[in-house]
Amino acid sequence: MSQTNIYGRYERDAGTTLIEVLVVVAVTALIGGIAFPRLQQNLGTLALRQAASALEANLRIARAEALRSGGRVVVAMAPDGRSYGWLTGSQTAVPGAVHLNANPNRSIEFYPDGTSTGGHFVMATAYRSIGISIDSFTGIVTVQ
């Protein structure tokens, strides 16, 4: 004869059925299918913001270096839009989902008096873009 547990059920009835497990798996897959694309978009936006902040900081440091040293400092973008850097230093790569464009030239030159050649960089992903402008008269870097 079978033993009963404290709930009055037979011991062999304890556990989950295949249908219960399949329902849990289906609900989990549905939630994952809804949440994952949104998460991926948010991660791309986060990478874009971080890359734009890094470029902004590098441009401001280049301007400060031109003022400090009394010489010209050039920040140039690679032809493929995957990296940028000072002509006298190393290149900084942009994250995989981010692409870099520049107008009108692929380089910005900062002069010892604080001015620059001016220009506009655009960092973009499939979902969003951020513009970074450099004023030619003041050399001031602004993010739009």
Secondary structure, DSSP 4 states (H G I P E B T S, - for coil): ---B-TTS-BGGG-S--HHHHHHHHHHHHHHHHHHHHHHHHHHHHHHHHHHHHHHHHHHHHHHHHHHHHSS-EEEEE-TTSSEEEETTS-EEEPPTT-EEEEES-SEEEE-TTS-B--EEEEEE-SS-EEEEEE-TTT--EEE-
